[in-house]
């Protein structure tokens, strides 16, 4: 065998090893809904390098906004908010992160939020325009099926999630200034009002998004219209909430019209972040492990009009999407202080608004 042939084989083998190593490292996939360009961007997150790399741009044929991931991480569900209102079921390729559409099913309205119950058999959705929430069945193959239940609520329903025990479902009403609590029959996929059925907020507060802590002892609620952030004690047996603290996500000296959007906890529960669109900032808070109360840590500038963001499972990165900048910022998170840095900025489609991050082995 000639020296040249040996060199060629060595180079080929090295290239294969390099590609395999990249695939092993690029096991974290980022999915970004771009509403106005009607597409989903697929990106690979390299945690070691602190970089995002484009993998795929998938046209979905509608104004794509809220998304949710199946519990086994095999499927991505994406709600389309243009007529006809529907949800797409997309298969995730574990090796490449790429998406393939498996099917679509009708939704009852234009949905601002979707999520799954703990069993993965039911898809919840909340309609801002219609003031309603709904339940769709999910088949054994993971594709979304028919609408199981449709419930009218106060105006501008916005977020909907089940608790970890799958006994209760909560939904915000931005126009009705309340959080509704529903008992959930996971066998039949049916909601019924809890007693009491509502937790009311301040008038014209506009409750929007909420998250539980991992222990399900506290619930954090973000208002859109006054940008307030609230800490509630959660009674998992009765499905009730008790207000314990209120603070603000607005920067000092803020003089505009509040327009808060999203909030997320780090996986270790030590820090909480919230986005505010008028100031284009992310607010950071330290979470007291015993009481769940929040200590404000200040704001960090991010993409223009940050409607949605997500935190990776390592707690080392926060990715924010700018509706008006049409781009993402990959922020580093200091685990000790909660401070945000900037690792990378990246252009995506038009009006990016929702992000899901998926780890695959």
C-alpha positions in Angstrom: 0.0 0.0 0.0 1.4 3.4 -1.0 2.2 6.2 1.5 -0.4 8.3 -0.2 -3.1 5.7 0.3 -2.1 5.4 4.0 -2.4 9.1 4.4 -5.8 9.2 2.7 -7.2 6.4 4.9 -5.8 8.2 8.0 -7.5 11.4 7.1 -10.8 9.6 6.4 -10.6 7.8 9.7 -9.8 11.1 11.5 -12.8 12.8 9.9 -15.1 9.9 10.9 -13.9 10.1 14.5 -14.3 13.9 14.5 -17.8 13.6 13.2 -18.7 10.9 15.8 -17.2 13.1 18.5 -19.3 16.0 17.3 -22.5 13.9 17.3 -21.7 12.7 20.9 -21.3 16.3 22.1 -24.3 17.7 20.1 -26.9 15.7 22.1 -28.7 18.9 23.1 -31.2 20.2 20.5 -32.9 23.6 20.6 -36.2 24.1 18.8 -37.4 27.7 18.1 -40.9 28.6 16.8 -40.7 31.4 14.3 -44.3 32.7 14.0 -44.1 35.0 11.0 -41.8 32.9 8.8 -44.0 29.9 9.7 -41.0 27.6 10.5 -39.2 25.9 13.3 -35.4 26.4 13.6 -33.5 23.4 14.9 -30.1 24.1 16.5 -27.4 22.1 18.2 -26.2 23.4 21.6 -22.6 22.6 22.3 -22.3 23.1 26.1 -18.5 22.7 26.1 -18.0 25.4 23.6 -21.0 27.6 24.5 -22.2 27.7 20.9 -25.4 27.2 18.9 -25.2 25.7 15.4 -28.0 25.6 12.8 -29.2 22.0 11.9 -32.5 22.4 10.1 -35.2 24.9 9.2 -38.6 23.2 8.9 -41.6 24.9 7.2 -44.8 24.2 9.1 -47.4 26.0 7.0 -48.8 28.2 9.7 -48.2 30.8 12.4 -46.3 28.5 14.8 -46.0 29.6 18.4 -46.4 27.4 21.6 -44.6 24.1 21.6 -44.3 21.1 24.0 -42.1 18.0 24.1 -43.3 14.5 24.8 -42.1 12.9 28.1 -40.0 10.4 26.2 -38.5 13.2 24.1 -39.4 11.5 20.8 -42.0 14.0 19.7 -42.4 17.8 19.5 -45.9 19.3 19.4 -46.3 22.7 17.8 -49.5 24.8 17.8 -50.4 26.8 14.7 -52.3 30.0 15.5 -53.4 30.8 11.9 -56.5 29.3 10.3 -57.2 26.4 10.4 -56.1 26.2 14.0 -54.3 22.9 14.6 -51.4 21.2 16.3 -48.6 19.4 14.4 -47.0 16.3 15.8 -43.3 16.2 14.8 -40.9 13.3 15.3 -37.4 14.1 16.7 -34.5 12.2 15.2 -32.4 11.3 18.2 -29.2 11.1 16.2 -29.5 14.5 14.3 -32.2 16.4 16.1 -34.0 17.0 12.9 -37.8 17.1 12.7 -40.3 15.2 10.6 -44.0 15.9 10.6 -46.2 12.9 11.5 -49.6 14.5 11.4 -51.9 17.4 12.4 -55.0 17.6 14.5 -57.6 20.3 15.0 -57.4 22.7 17.9 -60.5 24.5 19.2 -59.0 28.0 18.7 -55.8 30.0 18.3 -53.9 28.7 21.3 -51.4 30.7 23.3 -50.1 27.8 25.3 -50.1 24.0 25.1 -48.8 21.3 27.5 -49.1 17.6 28.3 -50.5 15.9 31.4 -48.2 13.7 33.4 -49.3 10.5 31.6 -48.7 12.0 28.1 -52.1 10.9 27.0 -53.7 14.4 27.0 -52.8 17.7 25.5 -54.0 20.9 27.2 -54.4 24.2 25.4 -55.4 27.8 26.3 -56.9 30.3 23.9 -56.2 34.0 24.4 -58.5 35.2 21.7 -61.3 32.8 22.6 -61.1 32.8 26.4 -61.3 29.0 26.6 -59.2 25.9 27.5 -59.4 22.5 25.9 -58.2 18.9 26.2 -57.2 16.8 23.2 -56.6 13.1 23.3 -53.1 11.7 22.3 -53.0 8.3 20.6 -50.7 5.4 21.5 -48.4 6.4 18.6 -48.0 9.9 20.2 -50.0 11.8 17.6 -52.6 14.3 18.8 -56.2 13.3 18.1 -59.7 14.7 18.6 -60.8 17.4 21.0 -62.0 15.7 24.2 -63.3 18.7 26.1 -63.8 22.5 25.6 -64.4 24.9 28.5 -65.2 28.6 28.3 -63.2 30.7 30.8 -62.8 34.4 31.6 -61.2 36.4 28.8 -57.7 35.9 27.5 -56.7 32.5 28.8 -53.0 32.3 28.5 -51.1 29.4 30.2 -52.2 25.9 31.2 -50.3 23.2 33.1 -51.0 20.2 35.3 -49.4 19.7 38.7 -46.9 16.8 39.2 -49.5 14.6 40.7 -51.8 15.0 37.7 -54.7 15.8 40.0 -55.1 19.5 39.2 -54.8 21.7 36.1 -54.3 25.4 36.4 -55.0 28.1 33.8 -54.4 31.8 33.8 -57.0 34.3 32.6 -55.1 37.5 31.6 -58.3 39.5 31.0 -60.2 38.1 34.0 -57.3 38.6 36.5 -57.4 35.1 37.9 -55.9 31.7 38.0 -58.5 28.9 37.6 -58.0 25.5 39.3 -59.5 22.4 37.8 -59.7 18.9 39.0 -58.5 16.5 36.4 -59.8 13.0 35.6 -56.7 11.5 33.9 -58.6 8.4 32.9 -61.3 10.2 31.0 -59.4 13.4 30.1 -62.0 15.7 31.7 -61.7 18.9 33.8 -64.1 20.0 36.5 -64.0 23.1 38.7 -62.1 22.8 41.9 -63.5 24.2 45.2 -62.7 27.1 45.3 -62.4 27.4 41.5 -60.5 30.7 41.3 -57.5 32.6 42.8 -57.9 36.2 42.0 -55.1 38.7 41.3 -55.0 42.5 41.4 -57.3 44.2 38.9 -55.7 44.8 35.5 -52.6 42.8 36.6 -53.0 40.4 33.6 -51.7 37.0 35.0 -49.8 35.3 32.2 -47.3 32.5 32.8 -46.6 30.4 35.9 -44.2 27.6 37.1 -44.1 25.3 40.1 -40.9 24.6 42.0 -39.7 21.0 41.7 -41.0 20.1 45.2 -44.4 21.5 44.3 -44.5 23.6 47.4 -44.6 27.0 45.6 -46.0 28.4 42.4 -44.5 31.5 40.7 -46.9 33.7 38.7 -45.9 36.5 36.3 -48.3 39.3 35.4 -48.1 40.7 31.9 -49.8 44.1 32.4 -48.0 45.3 35.6 -44.9 43.0 35.3 -45.4 41.9 38.9 -44.0 38.5 40.0 -45.8 36.6 42.8 -44.9 33.7 45.1 -47.8 31.4 46.2 -47.8 28.5 48.6 -49.4 25.5 46.8 -51.5 23.1 48.7 -51.2 19.9 46.6 -54.0 18.1 48.5 -56.6 20.8 48.1 -55.4 22.5 45.0 -55.4 25.9 46.6 -53.0 28.9 46.5 -52.0 31.3 49.2 -50.1 34.5 48.3 -46.8 34.9 50.1 -44.8 37.5 48.2 -45.0 40.0 45.4 -42.2 41.8 43.7 -41.5 43.4 40.3 -39.6 42.5 37.1 -39.2 46.1 36.0 -35.8 47.8 36.0 -35.2 50.7 38.3 -36.5 54.0 36.8 -38.7 52.2 34.3 -41.2 54.7 32.8 -42.9 52.7 29.9 -45.8 50.4 29.7 -45.1 47.1 31.4 -45.2 44.0 29.1 -43.9 41.0 30.9 -43.8 37.6 29.1 -42.1 34.5 30.4 -40.5 32.9 33.5 -38.4 29.9 34.3 -36.5 28.3 37.2 -33.1 26.8 36.9 -33.1 23.0 37.3 -31.6 23.3 40.8 -34.3 25.7 41.8 -31.8 28.3 43.0 -32.6 31.0 40.5 -35.6 32.3 38.7 -35.6 34.5 35.6 -38.4 36.5 34.0 -38.5 38.4 30.7 -40.0 41.9 30.1 -40.6 43.0 26.5 -40.7 46.8 26.8 -37.3 47.1 28.4 -36.0 44.0 26.6 -34.5 42.7 29.8 -34.2 39.5 31.8 -34.7 39.8 35.5 -32.9 37.4 37.9 -34.0 36.4 41.3 -32.4 34.2 44.0 -34.8 31.6 45.4 -34.7 30.9 49.2 -34.7 27.1 49.5 -36.7 27.1 52.7 -39.4 29.7 52.1 -39.4 29.9 48.3 -39.3 33.7 48.5 -37.4 35.7 45.9 -34.5 38.1 46.3 -34.1 40.4 43.2 -30.7 40.4 41.6 -31.2 43.0 38.8 -31.7 43.0 35.1 -29.7 41.9 32.0 -30.3 43.3 28.5 -31.2 40.7 25.9 -32.9 40.4 22.5 -35.5 43.0 21.6 -38.9 42.0 22.8 -38.1 38.7 24.5 -41.4 36.9 24.5 -39.9 33.4 25.2 -36.8 31.9 26.6 -35.6 28.5 28.0 -33.0 27.2 30.3 -31.0 24.0 29.5 -31.0 21.0 31.8 -27.5 21.7 33.1 -28.5 25.1 34.3 -25.5 26.7 32.6 -27.3 28.3 29.7 -30.4 30.5 29.1 -31.5 31.1 25.5 -33.7 34.1 24.8 -35.7 34.9 21.6 -36.4 38.4 20.4 -39.7 38.9 18.5 -38.4 42.1 17.0 -34.7 41.3 16.6 -35.5 38.0 14.9 -32.6 36.5 16.8 -31.5 34.5 19.8 -29.0 35.2 22.6 -27.2 32.3 24.3 -26.6 33.6 27.8 -24.3 31.9 30.2 -25.6 31.4 33.8 -23.2 31.8 36.8 -24.5 29.0 39.1 -23.2 30.7 42.2 -24.5 34.2 41.6 -27.2 33.8 38.9 -25.5 36.5 36.8 -26.1 36.2 33.0 -23.4 36.6 30.4 -23.5 36.6 26.6 -21.9 33.7 24.8 -23.4 34.1 21.3 -26.0 35.8 19.2 -27.6 34.1 16.3 -30.2 35.1 13.7 -33.2 32.8 13.2 -36.6 33.2 11.5 -39.1 36.0 11.7 -40.8 36.6 15.1 -39.1 33.8 17.2 -41.3 33.4 20.3 -41.0 30.0 21.9 -38.1 27.7 22.7 -37.8 24.1 23.7 -34.5 22.4 24.6 -34.2 18.6 24.4 -31.4 16.4 25.7 -30.9 13.1 23.9 -28.3 10.4 24.7 
